[in-house]
Amino acid sequence: MATSVGVMRGKRGGADAPGGAWWREVVIVGCALLVSVALLIAFHALGDPAWVRRYVSPVPGSDAAIWQVQTTFLSVGFAGLTIAAQLFAEAPLAIGTSRKRILAYIGASWFVTAGLAGNAVMALESIWLPSATGVAIAFTWLAATAALLMVSTSRLTHLFGHPSRLDEVVRTSLIETLSDRFDRVARRYSDARSGLDELLTPESSRTSTDSVWTVYVPVPQAGRVIRTIDPEGVRQAIASLAASGDDDPPRILLDVRPGDRTRLGAVAFRIVTSNRLDEAAAVRMVELLQSSIELEPPGAVTAYEETEHEIATLMDAIGTNLRSGALATAERALELLGQIVQGVWMTGLDRSTADRASVTRGSGLLQSIVDVEQDVLLSPQVAQVFVTATTSRTLEAAATGSGEYIEECLRSFMRQWSDILQRGGPEFEALPVRIVACVQNLTLYSDPSASEPHALRSRGTWAMVELVKLALDARRPDIATIAAGELRRLFELDPDGAARSEVRAGLLVLSGWLRYLAETNDPRSAADPGLVAALVSDGSTGDILAARDIVEGGTPFSRWDRWEGNRSASGSVQPSELPDFIERAQVTALAAAASGPDRPTGAARPTGAARPTGADHTEGADQPK
């Protein structure tokens, strides 16, 4: 029973603030400007030193000439910056954060600040405070402006002449900016919750009464960003509830958090009581709890919203370039997006801020990769770009040692595989073979220098298992046979190793799944003798039993225990039948192992599972280097 009372009655958030470097520039140039003006006033009033009049006395009109030259330098510099800005619409410079980084890298702010200050000094000297020493001061500002212009121009030319350097600068800036932004959010969230945890009831707790009344407290205003929650208002609400004399202590649950943007009709708190509150008490609770929510000023932008805007800009650039045929530019931007996701993810693992992985997912970074992959069917060439990018991203993930991130990269293969098989035309026929070869090569890859040299081995094996299952889902038994054949041949030169046991475990699961589809008359069932033969487990009796132990002990990446998705008409979950079919596949494999002498793993290949042209991991595939 529930009653609604809605009617009853980063560093800073928003845009990144100017960094300390910018303020240092302003302070330094401002001090130089003040000193220059003071010297101009002094020498104009007291006269020039004798040695200046004797040795460096300027000709008449020289101050005006210097002023004109310096103004010309400023015009040239501003024109160069304007031309450079025209390139900012192209990936990867379409993101605001990357533009700031580029401008900082070339020293644009130094040039603009010093140039304008020097121009002001020259104007004062030429019009109101002329002196011989003033001309020397003006010339000093001219030299500084010219030097800064040369530095900015040379750096800008070098940067745009070397795309790899440009990508590295942009990637570094985005990773640093997003990581710092999420750190700021985590710290603010921790600070804002201080004093609240001991007052609020954990969601997992339950009251002992059968009759529970819930009062919903709406957010005070919609469309505003929550700055913090004052514990005092919550404490007063708890004290007021305690005075009501409930048999069970009332609970107050928090449904929003600092940094969230409120939505119309959203619930901020829930008050759970064993006895129903009267109208006056409920209104009092709503007022107390709503008063505890402090909001940011109107117009504030959350860190998540700012990040989503920047990533959306990069995603738009990727989509635009893919559709226009600029595949090289799109590939650069796609690679940059993957590096940003990986960089922020790994920064979260290295730093002490809590729950960074969830923050990364919440910010939409991982979802951004899912979104751009929806263009995989634009053309076979575009699909190839995505497959290549996913291969590179997965290979780089293996070096991180993060199993969770490796699995996120492998899921990109699964999405591309399903889209191509289910909705791709005949022009995409070569892509499934290439995906199989890429996943196979990644599975065989090991990096001795990494913390986990074989981080891809087990996950890649079960990714191959998922490829076979997804091919059956797409009603493509021919492709399933190809993938099963390549799975069967994994680690065939090491029949007694742990990696081969993973392969046998995958074959057992798939063989059981094939039986399940056949006996339940599922339309995905494939009576393909080549596929059935490819899924026959090899090895001795001990090998088969070891493979079954792996299946029962839990497998990485693949959630085969959720393949059935069995629900009754009433909506209740039915007991899983797949383990029984896996058991029957194990019995069949044990009988085959006991009926004849063991043969080498690669002695014979199942009918119909011959290696297709191009599937060999040494030809036509993206191989780890």
N, C-alpha and C positions, 0 to 999 in steps of 0.2 A: 504494500500500500504506500502510496506516495502522494504528497500534495505539493503543488508548486506555489511558491510565494512571490513569483515574479510580479504578479498583479496585486497580491495582498499587501502588499507593502510591508665598448669597447673599447681601459681607456674609454671613451664616450661612445654611446650609441649613435647611430646615424653615420654620416660620411666620416671617413678618417680625418682626424684633425691634422693640421700641418705638423710635420715632424720637427724635432729639435734642430735639425740641420737648417731648415728654412729660417727659423727664428735666429739662429746664430748668424746667418748671412745678413738678416735685417739689422741685427745689433751691430755687427762689424761695419757694414756700409753706412749705417746711421751715424755711428761714432766718427767715421772718417769724414762724413758730410759736415758734421758739427765742427770738427777741428778745422776743416778747410774754410768754412764760413768765418770762423773766428779769426783765422790767419788773414783772410781777405780784409776783414774789417780793420784789423790791427795795422796791416801794411798800408791800407788806403788812408788811414787816419794819421799814422806816425811816419809814413814814408818808407822807402825801400832801403835796405842796408847798402852801404857804400860799395861793397864788393859786387853786389848784384848790378848796380848802375854801371860799374866799370866793366865787368866781364860778360854778363848775360843780359844786357839791356835789350829788350825786344824792339823790333821796328814797329811803327804805328800800324794799327789794324791787325796785328798778329793774333790778338785774342779773339777777334771776330772770325778770323780764318780757322783757328783751332776749333772754335764752336761749330763752324759749318762742317768741317771734316768729321768731327765727332758725331754730329747729327746724321751725316751720310753713313757712317759706320752703323749707327743704330738702325737706320732704314734698311740697310743690307741685311743686318742680323734678323730683324723682324720679318723681312721678306723670306729669308731662309726658313725660319720657324713656321711661317705660314705654308710654305711649300711642303715641309715635312709633315705638317698637320693634315695635309690632304691624303697622306698615306695611312693615317690613323683609322680610316674606315675599313681597311683591309686586315684580315686575320693575320697574325694574332694580336695586332695592335688595336683591335676594336674595343678592348676592355679598358675602362677608365683607369684602373689601377696600373695597367701596363703603360699607359700614356704618361702617367706621373713618373713612373720609373725611368722611362726613356728621357723625359725632360730633365730629370735629376742626373741621369748618367752623362748627358752632354753638357751639363752645367748651365742650362738655360736661365735658371733663376739668378745665378751669379751675374750673368751677362746683362739681364734686364735690370736688375736692381742697381748694379754699379753703373751701367750706362745711363739710366735715368738720373741717378744722383749726380754723376759727373756733368750731365747736361745742365742740371740746375745750377751747379757751381759755376759753370762757364757763363750761363745767362747772368748770374749775379755779378760776376767779374766784368763782363763786357758792358753791362748797362749801368750799374750803380757803383761798383767797387773796383775800378781799374787801377792796376799797379803792375810794375815789372815783375814783382814776386808772384802776383796773382796769375800772370801768364804762365809762369813755371808750374804753379799748382794746377792750372787748367791743362797744361801739357801732360802732367802726371796722370790726370784722369783720362786723357785721350789715350795714353800708352796702355793703361789698364783696360780700357774698353777694347782696344785693338787686340790685346793679348787674349782676353776672354772670348772675343769673337773668333779668333783663330782656333782656340781650343774647342769651342762648341762646334764649329764647322768641321774640323778634322774628325772629331768623335762621331758626329752625325754621319759624315761621309763613310767612315769606316764601318759604322753599325749597319747602315743600309746596303753597304757593299758586301757584307758577310751575313747572310740570313741565319746561319747557325749561331753566330754570336748574338744576333737579335733575339732568336728564340730562347737562348739561355738566359739573357737578361730579363725577358718577359716572364719566363718560367720561374726564375728565382724570386722575382718581385711578387708574383701572384701567390706563390707558396708562403713566403714570409708574411704577406699581408693577410691572407686568409687564416694562417695559423695563429698569428697574433690576435686577429679579430675573434677567433673561437676561444683563445685563452682568456681574452677580456670578458667574453660572455660567461665562461665557466667561473671566473673569479667573481663577477658580479652576481651570478646566481648563487654561489656559495655564500657571499656576504649578505645577500638579501634574505637568505633562508636562516641565517644565524639567529637563534632565539626562537625559531618557529618549530623546529623538529621535536622539541620536547613538549610543545603545546598541541600539535596536530597529531591525529591518530593515523598510524600506517594503514594503507589500503587493505593489507592482507588480514588485518584483525577483524573479528566478527563479534557481534553481541550474542548473548546467550538466550535472548528472548525470541519467541516465534513471531510476535507482532512488532514490526519495525516501521516507524514513520520517518520519512525523509523530507526535509525542507531544502529546496534549491535556492541558493542565493545567486542572483544574476550579477554580471559585471556592472559596475556603476555607469560606464559609458562605452559605447561601441566605437571601434576604429582607433583606439588609443593604445599606446605602448605602456605596459606595466613596468614601472621603475623598481618598486620594492613593495613589500608587505609589512606593515607595522605590527610587531608582535603585541603591542599594548592593546590594540583593538580586538585582537583574537583572544587575549587574556581576559578582557572584560566580558566578551561573549561567553567564554567558558565559565567564568564566575557566575554569570547570570543564569546559565543553564544548570549549574550545580545547585543553585538555590531553588530550582523547580521541583526537586525531590524525586527524580526518576529512580526506579529500582536498579537499573543498570546505568553506569556512567555514560553520558551522551558522547558522541563522537563528532568531530569536525574534520572533514576531508577537504583537501585543497585540489582543485581541478585546473588551476592555471599556475604559471610560474613567471617570475620576473624576466622581462625581455620578450614576452609574448605580446602579440597584437590582439586586442579584444575583438570579438565578433558579436554581431547582433544576436541576442538570445543566448549567448554562451553562459555557462555556469561557472562561477568563481569558487564557491564553497558548497558543500553538502553537509547539512546537520542531520545526523542520524540519532533518533531518540526512541526509547521504548514506549513512551507515552506521547500522545498527540499534543502539540503545543497549541495554546489558544491564539487567537488572532493578534492580540496586542504583543504577546511574547515573541511570536514569529516575526512581526514587523520590527520589533526591537533588535532581534538577532540579525536581520537583514541590514539594518542601518549600521550596527556596530561593525559587522564584517565588511560591508562595502566601504566604510570610512577607513578601514585599515589598508586599503589598496591605494597606493600612491602612483599616479600616472605621469608619464613624460609629457612635455609640452606638445601641443598640436603640431603636426608636421614632422615629428621625430620618426626616424627610419631604423628598424631593427637590423642587427648584423646579418641575420639570415636573409632578410629582404634585399639588402645591399649585395650580398654574395649571389643570391639568385638572379639579380638583375645583371651582374657582370657575367656570370656563367651563361645566362640566356643570350647575351650579346655574342659571346663566343660560339654558342650553338647556332645562332642565326647565321653567323659567318660561315660555319661549316656547311649548313644546309644550302646557303646561297652558292657557294663555290662548287658543291657537288652537282647542283642542278645546272650550273653554267658550264660544267665540263672542266673547271680549273681543279683537277684532281690533285695536283701537286700541292697547291695551296691548302686545299681541304685536308690533305694528309698531314701537313705540318700542323694545322690547327687541331686536328683530331689527336695527334701525338701530344700536343701541348695540353689538351684537356686531360688525357690519361696521366701525364706527368704531374699535373696539378692535383688530381685526386690522390695519386700515390704519395706525393710529397706531403699533403695535409694529413693523410692517414698515418704515415710513418712518423710524422712530427708528433702526432697525438700519442703514439706508442712510446716515444722517447721522453716526452715531457710528463710531468706529474699531475697534470690536470685530469680531472675525473671524467670518465665516460666519453673520451674523445671520439671513439668510433661511432657512437650513437649521434654525436653532434655532427660528424661528417655526413652521416646518412640523412640526418634531419635537415641539413642545409641544402640537400638536393644534389650534392656532387655526384654521388653514385647514380642517382636517378637521371642525371643529365646524360650519362653514357647510354643508359637504356633508351632515352628519348632520341638521341641522334642515330641510334642503330635502327630506328624505324625506317630510315631511308635506304636500307640495305638492298631493297628490290628495285631501286631506280634503274640500275643496269648491272650487267655482270662485272663491268669495270669498277663500279662503285662498291659492289659486294666484295671484290678483291681488295679494295682499299681497307674495308672494315676488317676482313680476315687478317690481312697483314698487320694492321694496327693492333688487333687483339693478340696476335702472336707475340709481337714486340712487348706489349704491356704485360702479358703473362710471364714472359721470359725475365723481364725486369722485376716482376713481383717475386719470382723464385729467389732472387738475391736478397730480398728483404727478410725472409724467414717468417713472414706473417701468413699463417695458413688461412686465416679468414679472408685476407685480401687476395690470395691466390685463388680461392674459390670464387670470389667475386669476378675475377678476370675470366675464369673458365666458364662462368655462366653466360658471358658474352657469346662464346662459341655456341652454347645451347640455344640462345635466342636466334642467332643467325641461322643455325641449322634448321630450326623449326620453321622460321619464316620462309626459307628457300624451299624446303620440302613441301610445305603446305600451300604456298601461294606463288612460288616461282614458276616461270614458264620453262619451255625446253631450252632456252638460251642459257639457263643457269645449271645445266646438267653437270658441268665440270666442277662446280663449286663444292658439292658434298664430298667428292673425292679429295679435294684439296683440304677441306676442314678436317677430315679424318687423318690425313697425313700430317697436318700441323699439330693436332692433339697427340698423335702418336709420337712425333718427334719431341714434343715437350715432355711427354711422359718418360721417354728414354734419356732425357737431358739430366745431367748432374753437374753441379758447380762445386769443386773441391774447396774453393775459397769461402763459400757461403757458410753461415752458421748451421744450416740444415742442407747438406749437399743434395739430398734426395727429397726435397720438399715437394716436388712435383710428381714423384713416382706414384705414390698411392692415390693422390687426388686425380691425377691424370688417368690412371687406370679406371677409376670409377666414373670419370667423365666419359670415357669410351663406352662404358656400360650405359650411361644415360643417352648417348648418341644412338645406340641400338634401340633402346626403348622409345625414344622420340621418333625414330624412323618408322617404327611400327604404329605409333600414334598417327603419323601422317599417311598411313596406308601405303608405305613404300618398302615392301619386303626385299626388293632388290638392293636398295641402299642399306637396309638393315643387315643384309648378308655381307655386304662389303665391309661395313663397320665391325661386324662380329668376327669376320675373318682376320682383320687387322688386330682386333683385341686378342684373339686366340694366339697370334704370333708374337705378342709382346713377351719379352724376356725368355724366349724359347731356348736361348743358349745357356740359361741358368735354371734348369728345371727344379733344382732343390732350394732355390733362394726364396726369401720372403716375398719378393716382388712377384714371382710366379704364383705363389699362393694367393695373392690378391687377384691375379687374373683368373685362377680357378674359381675363386669365390664369386667373381663377377659372372663367370659362365654358369655357375649353379643358379644364381639369382635369375639370370635371363632365361635359362632353360625352364625353371619353375614358372616364370611369367608367361612363357610361350604355352606351357601346358594349361595355365590358368585361363588364358584367352580362348584356347581351343575348347575346354570343357565347359566354359560359361557361355559359349556361342557368341563371344564378343566379335563385332564386325572387324576389329583390328587383327583378328587371328590370321596367321599366315601359314598355309600348308606348303611351305617351301622346303623341299628336302635339303637344299644347300644350307639354308639357315639352321635347320635342325642339326645337321652334321657339324656346322661351325660352332654350335653351342655345347657339344659333347665335351665334358671335362676329361682331361688326360691325367696321367700320373697314377701312382700306386694307391692302395687303400688308405695308407697313412696320409698321402697328399690330399685325398678327397676329404678326409675327416678334419685335417688342418684347415682346409678351405671353409668347411662348414663352421668351424670355430670362429673364423674371421667374420662370417656373415652374422652369427649370433652375437658377437662381441661389439658390433657397431661399425659402420663404415663411414669414411669421410666423403664429403661432397654429395654422394648419391643418397637420397631418401627413398629407397625402394619400398620401405614400409608404408609409404603414403601413395604408392602407385594405384592402389585399388580405389580409394575414395568412396568406399561402400557406405551408403546410407539407406535406411529403410524409408518407406513412404511417410512415416511419422517424423522423420528427421533425425532419429537416433542413429548413432554409429553402430554398424554391425561388426561382429568379430572378424578379424582379418583371416582370409583363407589362403593368402599367398604363402605363408610359412609352410603350410601343409604340402603345397605343390613343390616348394623348394626341397622339402623332405623327400618327396617322391623322386625328384630329379637326383638327389643324392643317392638314393637307393639304386637307381638305374646306373649311376656312375660307379658305385661300389661293385655292382654286379659285373659291369664291364671290366673293371680293374681286376676282379678275382677270376674272371673266366679265361684269361689268357695272360701270357708273359708281358711284362712291361716293355713298351717300345719307346725309343727316344721321342721326345716331344715333337720334334720337327720331321719325323720320318715320313709322315703322310699328311696330306692336306685334305680337308673335307671337300666333298664334291660341291661345286657351286660356289666355293669361297676362294676361288683363285684370285691372286692379286691383280687388280685392274691397272690398266695403263695410267700412269701418273700418280698412283697411290703410294708408290715406293717412296720411302722417306729420303731417298737420295736424289729424287728427280721431281722437279715441278712443285716443290713445297718450300714453305718458309722454314728453314732449318736454323736451330740455335747455333750461334757462332761461338 
